């Protein structure tokens, strides 16, 4: 696993910028990942004002391992997303929320790999289809083939008819 840590202790007030590259190796580390082929650039700004800290994420990249839901051929999904989160110091065990990440007062760094993974995963569109907007159209030949295959599947296989008759005899 690569290092996706941001230093928290001993930093001055103001903005601190970090940049990370997220690639296939990163997604390999997450077993539940739907993404296996992708490349992202992640810019994180840590803003510190006394005890107040805030992380803002800017994530841009492209996923290349999905197939189109309509024509089943390869699809490129560009993703551009951002997130802002408050870092709150606490001595108590607290459950993180969408807006607040709890850290220990003496915590010297924070691993942001899970956050990056979550932000990217949430940005995957539910519809994975080619469209005219992106200038990439569906593969028409593939769609015809898929349709023919679906029609064949619908026709009743004669072997099933025999099985059904046997079942009837048993009853
Ligand atoms: Zn398509």
Backbone and ligand atoms as CSV (ligand in chain L), in Angstrom:
chain,resi,resn,atom,element,x,y,z
A,1,UNK,N,N,0.844,-1.204,0.000
A,1,UNK,CA,C,0.000,0.000,0.000
A,1,UNK,C,C,0.871,1.242,0.000
A,2,UNK,N,N,0.499,2.178,-0.839
A,2,UNK,CA,C,1.252,3.424,-0.904
A,2,UNK,C,C,0.880,4.317,0.278
A,3,UNK,N,N,1.650,5.333,0.435
A,3,UNK,CA,C,1.419,6.220,1.552
A,3,UNK,C,C,0.448,7.351,1.199
A,4,UNK,N,N,-0.691,7.370,1.879
A,4,UNK,CA,C,-1.676,8.428,1.673
A,4,UNK,C,C,-1.944,9.139,2.997
A,5,UNK,N,N,-0.853,9.522,3.655
A,5,UNK,CA,C,-0.983,10.148,4.961
A,5,UNK,C,C,-0.751,11.651,4.886
A,6,UNK,N,N,-1.480,12.345,5.727
A,6,UNK,CA,C,-1.328,13.791,5.828
A,6,UNK,C,C,-0.916,14.114,7.257
A,7,UNK,N,N,0.128,14.900,7.356
A,7,UNK,CA,C,0.664,15.248,8.659
A,7,UNK,C,C,-0.222,16.279,9.346
A,8,UNK,N,N,-0.500,16.044,10.625
A,8,UNK,CA,C,-1.360,16.964,11.364
A,8,UNK,C,C,-0.617,17.725,12.458
A,9,UNK,N,N,0.426,17.097,13.012
A,9,UNK,CA,C,1.093,17.747,14.143
A,9,UNK,C,C,2.221,18.655,13.652
A,10,UNK,N,N,2.409,19.734,14.391
A,10,UNK,CA,C,3.511,20.655,14.097
A,10,UNK,C,C,3.363,21.439,12.809
A,11,UNK,N,N,2.148,21.579,12.327
A,11,UNK,CA,C,1.985,22.378,11.100
A,11,UNK,C,C,1.442,23.774,11.445
A,12,UNK,N,N,1.799,24.716,10.607
A,12,UNK,CA,C,1.411,26.116,10.859
A,12,UNK,C,C,-0.027,26.370,10.390
A,13,UNK,N,N,-0.592,27.447,10.897
A,13,UNK,CA,C,-1.913,27.873,10.414
A,13,UNK,C,C,-1.815,28.227,8.936
A,14,UNK,N,N,-2.908,28.007,8.225
A,14,UNK,CA,C,-2.917,28.333,6.805
A,14,UNK,C,C,-3.292,27.125,5.971
A,15,UNK,N,N,-3.089,27.217,4.671
A,15,UNK,CA,C,-3.434,26.128,3.753
A,15,UNK,C,C,-2.207,25.289,3.404
A,16,UNK,N,N,-2.388,23.997,3.442
A,16,UNK,CA,C,-1.301,23.086,3.083
A,16,UNK,C,C,-1.819,22.147,2.002
A,17,UNK,N,N,-1.136,22.132,0.871
A,17,UNK,CA,C,-1.628,21.337,-0.247
A,17,UNK,C,C,-0.845,20.039,-0.403
A,18,UNK,N,N,-1.587,18.983,-0.656
A,18,UNK,CA,C,-0.985,17.666,-0.893
A,18,UNK,C,C,-1.556,17.122,-2.191
A,19,UNK,N,N,-0.730,16.426,-2.951
A,19,UNK,CA,C,-1.296,15.776,-4.133
A,19,UNK,C,C,-0.893,14.308,-4.162
A,20,UNK,N,N,-1.836,13.503,-4.574
A,20,UNK,CA,C,-1.629,12.058,-4.637
A,20,UNK,C,C,-2.087,11.534,-5.991
A,21,UNK,N,N,-1.453,10.463,-6.425
A,21,UNK,CA,C,-1.914,9.776,-7.625
A,21,UNK,C,C,-2.558,8.472,-7.171
A,22,UNK,N,N,-3.737,8.205,-7.710
A,22,UNK,CA,C,-4.468,6.988,-7.371
A,22,UNK,C,C,-4.548,6.149,-8.645
A,23,UNK,N,N,-4.048,4.922,-8.568
A,23,UNK,CA,C,-4.035,4.070,-9.772
A,23,UNK,C,C,-4.512,2.653,-9.429
A,24,UNK,N,N,-4.304,1.726,-10.329
A,24,UNK,CA,C,-4.788,0.347,-10.141
A,24,UNK,C,C,-4.294,-0.267,-8.834
A,25,UNK,N,N,-3.069,0.000,-8.497
A,25,UNK,CA,C,-2.460,-0.539,-7.277
A,25,UNK,C,C,-3.255,-0.108,-6.042
A,26,UNK,N,N,-3.733,1.122,-6.067
A,26,UNK,CA,C,-4.535,1.663,-4.970
A,26,UNK,C,C,-5.826,0.858,-4.831
A,27,UNK,N,N,-6.507,0.628,-5.963
A,27,UNK,CA,C,-7.788,-0.078,-5.904
A,27,UNK,C,C,-7.625,-1.559,-5.551
A,28,UNK,N,N,-6.472,-2.127,-5.885
A,28,UNK,CA,C,-6.172,-3.512,-5.514
A,28,UNK,C,C,-6.227,-3.702,-3.996
A,29,UNK,N,N,-5.902,-2.655,-3.272
A,29,UNK,CA,C,-5.858,-2.738,-1.803
A,29,UNK,C,C,-7.254,-2.791,-1.190
A,30,UNK,N,N,-8.266,-2.471,-1.990
A,30,UNK,CA,C,-9.640,-2.524,-1.497
A,30,UNK,C,C,-10.351,-3.701,-2.147
A,31,UNK,N,N,-10.542,-4.749,-1.353
A,31,UNK,CA,C,-11.120,-5.983,-1.898
A,31,UNK,C,C,-12.507,-5.781,-2.496
A,32,UNK,N,N,-13.272,-4.880,-1.870
A,32,UNK,CA,C,-14.663,-4.680,-2.315
A,32,UNK,C,C,-14.744,-3.740,-3.510
A,33,UNK,N,N,-13.602,-3.313,-4.022
A,33,UNK,CA,C,-13.606,-2.309,-5.089
A,33,UNK,C,C,-14.170,-2.832,-6.397
A,34,UNK,N,N,-15.108,-2.073,-6.955
A,34,UNK,CA,C,-15.644,-2.373,-8.289
A,34,UNK,C,C,-14.676,-1.859,-9.338
A,35,UNK,N,N,-13.853,-0.915,-8.918
A,35,UNK,CA,C,-12.904,-0.296,-9.837
A,35,UNK,C,C,-11.598,-1.095,-9.819
A,36,UNK,N,N,-11.128,-1.468,-10.993
A,36,UNK,CA,C,-9.845,-2.173,-11.064
A,36,UNK,C,C,-8.863,-1.451,-11.989
A,37,UNK,N,N,-9.417,-0.699,-12.929
A,37,UNK,CA,C,-8.579,0.053,-13.856
A,37,UNK,C,C,-8.981,1.505,-13.849
A,38,UNK,N,N,-8.071,2.335,-13.357
A,38,UNK,CA,C,-8.418,3.747,-13.273
A,38,UNK,C,C,-7.186,4.571,-12.957
A,39,UNK,N,N,-7.318,5.854,-13.222
A,39,UNK,CA,C,-6.248,6.757,-12.805
A,39,UNK,C,C,-6.865,8.073,-12.346
A,40,UNK,N,N,-6.464,8.489,-11.151
A,40,UNK,CA,C,-7.001,9.726,-10.589
A,40,UNK,C,C,-5.892,10.604,-10.051
A,41,UNK,N,N,-6.179,11.891,-10.091
A,41,UNK,CA,C,-5.302,12.836,-9.432
A,41,UNK,C,C,-6.086,13.419,-8.271
A,42,UNK,N,N,-5.499,13.386,-7.104
A,42,UNK,CA,C,-6.192,13.847,-5.911
A,42,UNK,C,C,-5.412,15.022,-5.309
A,43,UNK,N,N,-6.110,16.127,-5.170
A,43,UNK,CA,C,-5.496,17.287,-4.513
A,43,UNK,C,C,-6.233,17.483,-3.185
A,44,UNK,N,N,-5.487,17.525,-2.117
A,44,UNK,CA,C,-6.104,17.720,-0.809
A,44,UNK,C,C,-5.506,18.974,-0.174
A,45,UNK,N,N,-6.410,19.814,0.305
A,45,UNK,CA,C,-5.931,21.006,1.015
A,45,UNK,C,C,-6.331,20.893,2.480
A,46,UNK,N,N,-5.317,20.945,3.313
A,46,UNK,CA,C,-5.548,20.967,4.755
A,46,UNK,C,C,-5.513,22.424,5.182
A,47,UNK,N,N,-6.644,22.867,5.740
A,47,UNK,CA,C,-6.730,24.255,6.193
A,47,UNK,C,C,-6.722,24.243,7.715
A,48,UNK,N,N,-5.793,24.980,8.290
A,48,UNK,CA,C,-5.677,24.988,9.748
A,48,UNK,C,C,-5.807,26.415,10.264
A,49,UNK,N,N,-6.666,26.547,11.266
A,49,UNK,CA,C,-6.843,27.844,11.924
A,49,UNK,C,C,-6.909,27.562,13.409
A,50,UNK,N,N,-5.808,27.673,14.079
A,50,UNK,CA,C,-5.759,27.316,15.498
A,50,UNK,C,C,-6.100,25.860,15.687
A,51,UNK,N,N,-7.186,25.608,16.440
A,51,UNK,CA,C,-7.606,24.221,16.692
A,51,UNK,C,C,-8.482,23.693,15.555
A,52,UNK,N,N,-8.951,24.603,14.698
A,52,UNK,CA,C,-9.871,24.199,13.634
A,52,UNK,C,C,-9.109,23.681,12.423
A,53,UNK,N,N,-9.533,22.512,11.978
A,53,UNK,CA,C,-8.896,21.934,10.783
A,53,UNK,C,C,-9.966,21.432,9.835
A,54,UNK,N,N,-9.643,21.553,8.559
A,54,UNK,CA,C,-10.597,21.157,7.522
A,54,UNK,C,C,-9.818,20.559,6.356
A,55,UNK,N,N,-10.373,19.497,5.796
A,55,UNK,CA,C,-9.739,18.879,4.624
A,55,UNK,C,C,-10.650,19.048,3.427
A,56,UNK,N,N,-10.133,19.568,2.321
A,56,UNK,CA,C,-10.953,19.539,1.103
A,56,UNK,C,C,-10.259,18.731,0.017
A,57,UNK,N,N,-11.074,17.874,-0.575
A,57,UNK,CA,C,-10.604,16.939,-1.592
A,57,UNK,C,C,-11.075,17.388,-2.967
A,58,UNK,N,N,-10.186,17.345,-3.931
A,58,UNK,CA,C,-10.563,17.540,-5.327
A,58,UNK,C,C,-10.028,16.364,-6.116
A,59,UNK,N,N,-10.953,15.610,-6.696
A,59,UNK,CA,C,-10.563,14.356,-7.324
A,59,UNK,C,C,-10.990,14.335,-8.789
A,60,UNK,N,N,-10.045,14.094,-9.664
A,60,UNK,CA,C,-10.315,14.037,-11.101
A,60,UNK,C,C,-9.652,12.820,-11.703
A,61,UNK,N,N,-10.402,12.130,-12.566
A,61,UNK,CA,C,-9.768,10.993,-13.206
A,61,UNK,C,C,-10.721,10.230,-14.081
A,62,UNK,N,N,-10.325,9.013,-14.406
A,62,UNK,CA,C,-11.108,8.223,-15.348
A,62,UNK,C,C,-11.059,6.741,-14.967
A,63,UNK,N,N,-12.232,6.100,-15.050
A,63,UNK,CA,C,-12.319,4.660,-14.781
A,63,UNK,C,C,-12.447,3.963,-16.130
A,64,UNK,N,N,-11.668,2.912,-16.345
A,64,UNK,CA,C,-11.692,2.271,-17.667
A,64,UNK,C,C,-12.068,0.788,-17.637
A,65,UNK,N,N,-12.478,0.252,-16.477
A,65,UNK,CA,C,-12.764,-1.188,-16.458
A,65,UNK,C,C,-14.247,-1.544,-16.556
A,66,UNK,N,N,-15.120,-0.562,-16.718
A,66,UNK,CA,C,-16.541,-0.882,-16.820
A,66,UNK,C,C,-16.961,-1.097,-18.274
A,67,UNK,N,N,-18.057,-1.860,-18.419
A,67,UNK,CA,C,-18.646,-2.044,-19.735
A,67,UNK,C,C,-20.004,-1.366,-19.769
A,68,UNK,N,N,-20.387,-0.965,-20.953
A,68,UNK,CA,C,-21.665,-0.279,-21.140
A,68,UNK,C,C,-22.825,-1.243,-20.845
A,69,UNK,N,N,-23.834,-0.760,-20.108
A,69,UNK,CA,C,-25.004,-1.581,-19.774
A,69,UNK,C,C,-25.844,-1.894,-21.007
A,70,UNK,N,N,-25.733,-1.081,-22.032
A,70,UNK,CA,C,-26.566,-1.271,-23.222
A,70,UNK,C,C,-25.906,-2.150,-24.282
A,71,UNK,N,N,-24.629,-1.919,-24.563
A,71,UNK,CA,C,-23.998,-2.637,-25.676
A,71,UNK,C,C,-22.859,-3.558,-25.215
A,72,UNK,N,N,-22.555,-3.538,-23.913
A,72,UNK,CA,C,-21.556,-4.436,-23.312
A,72,UNK,C,C,-20.124,-4.203,-23.789
A,73,UNK,N,N,-19.899,-3.158,-24.557
A,73,UNK,CA,C,-18.505,-2.895,-24.930
A,73,UNK,C,C,-17.870,-1.883,-23.972
A,74,UNK,N,N,-16.563,-1.762,-24.079
A,74,UNK,CA,C,-15.789,-0.975,-23.108
A,74,UNK,C,C,-16.280,0.472,-22.998
A,75,UNK,N,N,-16.178,0.971,-21.791
A,75,UNK,CA,C,-16.700,2.289,-21.497
A,75,UNK,C,C,-15.673,3.048,-20.655
A,76,UNK,N,N,-15.518,4.324,-20.945
A,76,UNK,CA,C,-14.644,5.151,-20.104
A,76,UNK,C,C,-15.522,6.077,-19.295
A,77,UNK,N,N,-15.346,6.068,-17.996
A,77,UNK,CA,C,-16.165,6.927,-17.143
A,77,UNK,C,C,-15.290,8.004,-16.499
A,78,UNK,N,N,-15.437,9.250,-16.951
A,78,UNK,CA,C,-14.683,10.317,-16.294
A,78,UNK,C,C,-15.358,10.700,-14.981
A,79,UNK,N,N,-14.567,10.951,-13.974
A,79,UNK,CA,C,-15.106,11.322,-12.668
A,79,UNK,C,C,-14.425,12.608,-12.220
A,80,UNK,N,N,-15.242,13.530,-11.760
A,80,UNK,CA,C,-14.707,14.758,-11.208
A,80,UNK,C,C,-15.552,15.073,-9.987
A,81,UNK,N,N,-14.935,15.032,-8.824
A,81,UNK,CA,C,-15.734,15.171,-7.617
A,81,UNK,C,C,-14.939,15.884,-6.525
A,82,UNK,N,N,-15.643,16.402,-5.543
A,82,UNK,CA,C,-14.964,17.064,-4.438
A,82,UNK,C,C,-15.701,16.831,-3.131
A,83,UNK,N,N,-15.011,17.078,-2.050
A,83,UNK,CA,C,-15.577,16.837,-0.726
A,83,UNK,C,C,-14.840,17.712,0.276
A,84,UNK,N,N,-15.576,18.186,1.259
A,84,UNK,CA,C,-14.954,18.967,2.313
A,84,UNK,C,C,-15.351,18.356,3.645
A,85,UNK,N,N,-14.388,18.204,4.525
A,85,UNK,CA,C,-14.661,17.523,5.787
A,85,UNK,C,C,-13.923,18.212,6.943
A,86,UNK,N,N,-14.593,18.263,8.074
A,86,UNK,CA,C,-14.013,18.918,9.254
A,86,UNK,C,C,-13.263,17.876,10.084
A,87,UNK,N,N,-12.089,18.248,10.550
A,87,UNK,CA,C,-11.357,17.376,11.465
A,87,UNK,C,C,-11.576,17.906,12.875
A,88,UNK,N,N,-12.155,17.085,13.701
A,88,UNK,CA,C,-12.503,17.510,15.052
A,88,UNK,C,C,-11.739,16.668,16.068
A,89,UNK,N,N,-11.032,17.363,16.934
A,89,UNK,CA,C,-10.279,16.642,17.975
A,89,UNK,C,C,-11.207,16.240,19.105
A,90,UNK,N,N,-11.035,15.021,19.573
A,90,UNK,CA,C,-11.814,14.574,20.732
A,90,UNK,C,C,-11.079,13.457,21.462
A,91,UNK,N,N,-11.292,13.422,22.782
A,91,UNK,CA,C,-10.700,12.368,23.611
A,91,UNK,C,C,-11.603,11.133,23.577
A,92,UNK,N,N,-12.872,11.366,23.241
A,92,UNK,CA,C,-13.864,10.289,23.306
A,92,UNK,C,C,-13.907,9.496,22.013
A,93,UNK,N,N,-14.469,8.307,22.136
A,93,UNK,CA,C,-14.698,7.477,20.952
A,93,UNK,C,C,-15.941,8.014,20.258
A,94,UNK,N,N,-15.779,8.568,19.093
A,94,UNK,CA,C,-16.926,9.136,18.383
A,94,UNK,C,C,-17.029,8.504,17.013
A,95,UNK,N,N,-18.283,8.365,16.570
A,95,UNK,CA,C,-18.527,7.823,15.234
A,95,UNK,C,C,-18.406,8.943,14.208
A,96,UNK,N,N,-17.593,8.743,13.184
A,96,UNK,CA,C,-17.443,9.764,12.138
A,96,UNK,C,C,-18.769,9.981,11.415
A,97,UNK,N,N,-18.980,11.179,10.929
A,97,UNK,CA,C,-20.173,11.450,10.119
A,97,UNK,C,C,-19.712,11.834,8.714
A,98,UNK,N,N,-20.686,12.207,7.861
A,98,UNK,CA,C,-20.329,12.636,6.501
A,98,UNK,C,C,-19.540,13.947,6.516
A,99,UNK,N,N,-19.786,14.753,7.553
A,99,UNK,CA,C,-19.143,16.078,7.593
A,99,UNK,C,C,-17.956,16.147,8.549
A,100,UNK,N,N,-17.972,15.278,9.548
A,100,UNK,CA,C,-16.944,15.385,10.589
A,100,UNK,C,C,-16.156,14.077,10.750
A,101,UNK,N,N,-14.854,14.258,10.807
A,101,UNK,CA,C,-13.965,13.131,11.061
A,101,UNK,C,C,-13.300,13.385,12.406
A,102,UNK,N,N,-13.478,12.452,13.336
A,102,UNK,CA,C,-12.918,12.666,14.670
A,102,UNK,C,C,-11.486,12.144,14.747
A,103,UNK,N,N,-10.640,12.956,15.331
A,103,UNK,CA,C,-9.243,12.552,15.491
A,103,UNK,C,C,-8.837,12.713,16.951
A,104,UNK,N,N,-7.825,11.987,17.322
A,104,UNK,CA,C,-7.309,12.063,18.689
A,104,UNK,C,C,-6.468,13.329,18.828
A,105,UNK,N,N,-6.523,14.000,19.980
A,105,UNK,CA,C,-5.744,15.242,20.141
A,105,UNK,C,C,-4.240,15.080,19.858
A,106,UNK,N,N,-3.714,13.890,20.097
A,106,UNK,CA,C,-2.276,13.715,19.865
A,106,UNK,C,C,-1.945,13.048,18.531
A,107,UNK,N,N,-2.964,12.893,17.716
A,107,UNK,CA,C,-2.759,12.212,16.431
A,107,UNK,C,C,-1.823,13.039,15.548
A,108,UNK,N,N,-0.748,12.418,15.082
A,108,UNK,CA,C,0.216,13.229,14.332
A,108,UNK,C,C,-0.009,13.180,12.824
A,109,UNK,N,N,-0.779,12.166,12.355
A,109,UNK,CA,C,-1.095,12.157,10.932
A,109,UNK,C,C,-2.413,11.433,10.690
A,110,UNK,N,N,-2.940,11.594,9.490
A,110,UNK,CA,C,-4.198,10.925,9.161
A,110,UNK,C,C,-4.049,10.231,7.811
A,111,UNK,N,N,-4.498,8.968,7.761
A,111,UNK,CA,C,-4.456,8.210,6.506
A,111,UNK,C,C,-5.758,8.489,5.753
A,112,UNK,N,N,-5.648,9.099,4.595
A,112,UNK,CA,C,-6.853,9.494,3.856
A,112,UNK,C,C,-7.226,8.509,2.748
A,113,UNK,N,N,-6.551,7.355,2.677
A,113,UNK,CA,C,-6.826,6.424,1.572
A,113,UNK,C,C,-8.284,5.951,1.559
A,114,UNK,N,N,-8.845,5.648,2.745
A,114,UNK,CA,C,-10.239,5.187,2.783
A,114,UNK,C,C,-11.208,6.276,2.343
A,115,UNK,N,N,-10.892,7.497,2.744
A,115,UNK,CA,C,-11.738,8.622,2.329
A,115,UNK,C,C,-11.701,8.808,0.820
A,116,UNK,N,N,-10.510,8.737,0.251
A,116,UNK,CA,C,-10.377,8.878,-1.205
A,116,UNK,C,C,-11.189,7.783,-1.894
A,117,UNK,N,N,-11.049,6.545,-1.389
A,117,UNK,CA,C,-11.762,5.418,-1.984
A,117,UNK,C,C,-13.276,5.634,-1.919
A,118,UNK,N,N,-13.755,6.069,-0.760
A,118,UNK,CA,C,-15.193,6.285,-0.586
A,118,UNK,C,C,-15.716,7.376,-1.505
A,119,UNK,N,N,-14.973,8.471,-1.586
A,119,UNK,CA,C,-15.417,9.598,-2.412
A,119,UNK,C,C,-15.507,9.168,-3.882
A,120,UNK,N,N,-14.520,8.427,-4.350
A,120,UNK,CA,C,-14.537,7.969,-5.747
A,120,UNK,C,C,-15.673,6.971,-5.963
A,121,UNK,N,N,-15.828,6.020,-5.041
A,121,UNK,CA,C,-16.876,4.995,-5.190
A,121,UNK,C,C,-18.259,5.630,-5.247
A,122,UNK,N,N,-18.474,6.646,-4.425
A,122,UNK,CA,C,-19.780,7.316,-4.406
A,122,UNK,C,C,-20.041,8.094,-5.685
A,123,UNK,N,N,-18.984,8.442,-6.390
A,123,UNK,CA,C,-19.140,9.253,-7.603
A,123,UNK,C,C,-19.379,8.402,-8.850
A,124,UNK,N,N,-19.309,7.072,-8.724
A,124,UNK,CA,C,-19.556,6.209,-9.880
A,124,UNK,C,C,-21.029,6.357,-10.266
A,125,UNK,N,N,-21.316,6.692,-11.520
A,125,UNK,CA,C,-22.729,6.864,-11.896
A,125,UNK,C,C,-23.476,5.528,-11.877
A,126,UNK,N,N,-24.783,5.581,-11.545
A,126,UNK,CA,C,-25.561,4.343,-11.518
A,126,UNK,C,C,-25.816,3.848,-12.937
A,127,UNK,N,N,-25.939,4.809,-13.876
A,127,UNK,CA,C,-26.121,4.438,-15.281
A,127,UNK,C,C,-24.761,4.379,-15.942
A,128,UNK,N,N,-24.387,3.209,-16.412
A,128,UNK,CA,C,-23.110,3.096,-17.109
A,128,UNK,C,C,-23.396,2.835,-18.576
A,129,UNK,N,N,-23.523,3.921,-19.299
A,129,UNK,CA,C,-23.929,3.808,-20.697
A,129,UNK,C,C,-23.166,4.800,-21.552
A,130,UNK,N,N,-22.960,4.410,-22.804
A,130,UNK,CA,C,-22.421,5.358,-23.774
A,130,UNK,C,C,-23.484,6.425,-24.006
A,131,UNK,N,N,-23.091,7.602,-24.347
A,131,UNK,CA,C,-24.088,8.601,-24.731
A,131,UNK,C,C,-23.511,9.549,-25.756
A,132,UNK,N,N,-24.448,10.253,-26.412
A,132,UNK,CA,C,-24.010,11.141,-27.487
A,132,UNK,C,C,-23.266,12.353,-26.936
A,133,UNK,N,N,-23.580,12.718,-25.681
A,133,UNK,CA,C,-22.919,13.861,-25.048
A,133,UNK,C,C,-21.401,13.722,-25.034
A,134,UNK,N,N,-20.945,12.541,-24.684
A,134,UNK,CA,C,-19.507,12.322,-24.583
A,134,UNK,C,C,-18.881,12.056,-25.953
A,135,UNK,N,N,-19.760,11.974,-26.977
A,135,UNK,CA,C,-19.253,11.744,-28.323
A,135,UNK,C,C,-18.995,10.274,-28.617
A,136,UNK,N,N,-19.256,9.411,-27.629
A,136,UNK,CA,C,-19.059,7.981,-27.854
A,136,UNK,C,C,-20.423,7.303,-27.914
A,137,UNK,N,N,-20.681,6.636,-29.027
A,137,UNK,CA,C,-21.966,5.975,-29.211
A,137,UNK,C,C,-21.844,4.489,-28.884
A,138,UNK,N,N,-22.987,3.860,-28.648
A,138,UNK,CA,C,-22.999,2.420,-28.401
A,138,UNK,C,C,-22.571,1.662,-29.655
A,139,UNK,N,N,-22.036,0.485,-29.418
A,139,UNK,CA,C,-21.612,-0.399,-30.496
A,139,UNK,C,C,-22.862,-1.084,-31.070
A,140,UNK,N,N,-23.308,-0.608,-32.241
A,140,UNK,CA,C,-24.576,-1.085,-32.825
A,140,UNK,C,C,-24.537,-2.590,-33.121
A,141,UNK,N,N,-23.413,-3.051,-33.656
A,141,UNK,CA,C,-23.289,-4.483,-33.986
A,141,UNK,C,C,-23.441,-5.343,-32.748
A,142,UNK,N,N,-22.823,-4.901,-31.639
A,142,UNK,CA,C,-22.928,-5.645,-30.383
A,142,UNK,C,C,-24.375,-5.678,-29.899
A,143,UNK,N,N,-25.086,-4.575,-30.080
A,143,UNK,CA,C,-26.471,-4.517,-29.612
A,143,UNK,C,C,-27.351,-5.504,-30.379
A,144,UNK,N,N,-27.109,-5.633,-31.690
A,144,UNK,CA,C,-27.865,-6.585,-32.508
A,144,UNK,C,C,-27.583,-8.009,-32.020
A,145,UNK,N,N,-26.314,-8.303,-31.784
A,145,UNK,CA,C,-25.935,-9.634,-31.306
A,145,UNK,C,C,-26.582,-9.951,-29.956
A,146,UNK,N,N,-26.571,-8.974,-29.058
A,146,UNK,CA,C,-27.156,-9.170,-27.723
A,146,UNK,C,C,-28.648,-9.440,-27.828
A,147,UNK,N,N,-29.302,-8.728,-28.760
A,147,UNK,CA,C,-30.731,-8.897,-28.942
A,147,UNK,C,C,-31.048,-10.308,-29.448
A,148,UNK,N,N,-30.242,-10.744,-30.420
A,148,UNK,CA,C,-30.440,-12.093,-30.975
A,148,UNK,C,C,-30.247,-13.151,-29.890
A,149,UNK,N,N,-29.259,-12.947,-29.067
A,149,UNK,CA,C,-28.967,-13.885,-27.988
A,149,UNK,C,C,-30.144,-13.940,-27.012
A,150,UNK,N,N,-30.690,-12.756,-26.670
A,150,UNK,CA,C,-31.815,-12.686,-25.737
A,150,UNK,C,C,-33.023,-13.412,-26.299
A,151,UNK,N,N,-33.262,-13.274,-27.618
A,151,UNK,CA,C,-34.405,-13.941,-28.243
A,151,UNK,C,C,-34.266,-15.457,-28.159
A,152,UNK,N,N,-33.077,-15.937,-28.401
A,152,UNK,CA,C,-32.805,-17.380,-28.346
A,152,UNK,C,C,-33.092,-17.925,-26.952
A,153,UNK,N,N,-32.662,-17.167,-25.943
A,153,UNK,CA,C,-32.851,-17.578,-24.558
A,153,UNK,C,C,-34.329,-17.731,-24.209
A,154,UNK,N,N,-35.145,-16.853,-24.854
A,154,UNK,CA,C,-36.564,-16.851,-24.533
A,154,UNK,C,C,-37.280,-18.097,-25.046
A,155,UNK,N,N,-36.812,-18.604,-26.180
A,155,UNK,CA,C,-37.448,-19.798,-26.753
A,155,UNK,C,C,-37.270,-20.987,-25.800
A,156,UNK,N,N,-38.328,-21.791,-25.708
A,156,UNK,CA,C,-38.259,-22.909,-24.757
A,156,UNK,C,C,-37.378,-24.032,-25.313
A,157,UNK,N,N,-36.473,-24.447,-24.487
A,157,UNK,CA,C,-35.587,-25.538,-24.855
A,157,UNK,C,C,-36.406,-26.841,-24.817
A,158,UNK,N,N,-36.404,-27.646,-25.900
A,158,UNK,CA,C,-37.222,-28.872,-25.921
A,158,UNK,C,C,-36.885,-29.846,-24.780
A,159,UNK,N,N,-35.637,-29.801,-24.304
A,159,UNK,CA,C,-35.274,-30.717,-23.208
A,159,UNK,C,C,-36.075,-30.432,-21.948
A,160,UNK,N,N,-36.385,-29.140,-21.730
A,160,UNK,CA,C,-37.171,-28.787,-20.545
A,160,UNK,C,C,-38.569,-29.365,-20.642
A,161,UNK,N,N,-39.102,-29.409,-21.874
A,161,UNK,CA,C,-40.453,-29.949,-22.048
A,161,UNK,C,C,-40.496,-31.408,-21.600
A,162,UNK,N,N,-39.463,-32.165,-21.955
A,162,UNK,CA,C,-39.392,-33.575,-21.558
A,162,UNK,C,C,-39.355,-33.686,-20.043
A,163,UNK,N,N,-38.521,-32.844,-19.419
A,163,UNK,CA,C,-38.410,-32.864,-17.966
A,163,UNK,C,C,-39.746,-32.556,-17.299
A,164,UNK,N,N,-40.441,-31.587,-17.851
A,164,UNK,CA,C,-41.725,-31.218,-17.288
A,164,UNK,C,C,-42.721,-32.375,-17.368
A,165,UNK,N,N,-42.682,-33.092,-18.499
A,165,UNK,CA,C,-43.581,-34.247,-18.653
A,165,UNK,C,C,-43.262,-35.318,-17.603
A,166,UNK,N,N,-41.982,-35.553,-17.379
A,166,UNK,CA,C,-41.569,-36.537,-16.374
A,166,UNK,C,C,-42.079,-36.141,-14.997
A,167,UNK,N,N,-41.983,-34.885,-14.707
A,167,UNK,CA,C,-42.457,-34.371,-13.414
A,167,UNK,C,C,-43.955,-34.641,-13.266
A,168,UNK,N,N,-44.695,-34.391,-14.365
A,168,UNK,CA,C,-46.128,-34.606,-14.333
A,168,UNK,C,C,-46.455,-36.063,-14.033
A,169,UNK,N,N,-45.676,-36.987,-14.641
A,169,UNK,CA,C,-45.909,-38.420,-14.427
A,169,UNK,C,C,-45.735,-38.805,-12.964
A,170,UNK,N,N,-44.719,-38.230,-12.342
A,170,UNK,CA,C,-44.443,-38.515,-10.921
A,170,UNK,C,C,-45.604,-38.103,-10.035
A,171,UNK,N,N,-46.196,-36.954,-10.376
A,171,UNK,CA,C,-47.294,-36.467,-9.549
A,171,UNK,C,C,-48.516,-37.318,-9.828
L,1,ZN,ZN,ZN,-22.838,1.245,-25.196
